[in-house]
């Protein structure tokens, strides 16, 4: 493969990507996409920051649910 052709192809791809990014930035629908990406990024940052608390909270929920099921099973009620 000709190296000059490869460089020209990469430069063309770069120009197309830059043009598409500018179009996305100006487009109203593109702005909605950007907002969604920012919201998802914010949720990820919050989840990472509070991961220990979230993990403890989920474990507590499962522990309570497990004890609730155990208590229900110990009531002596049988299925029809």
Steps between C-alpha positions, in 0.01 A plus 500: 500500500626843413585696818398833342159358414459376861586842644261672260227252593556564872493877446174466306349287776611760758334781301179300471499422871562866587219609267263243653591614852429864410168401343409298811590794725279742302209258457220513759481121507875488551461725800253252648755225450767711669270562796435127536873426491564763768222362721635144467851624582366679809319185616819297456703754702241498780488118500879481526511762775236323710570140399572379856179654632298364206648152545423501873144622435437225241644233731274624782197480268582141403561405864161644602329327206666170589394525865146591387482189282640287783242641744222431248619143451505443877132597541388149418273604215494240226410550138161364388 
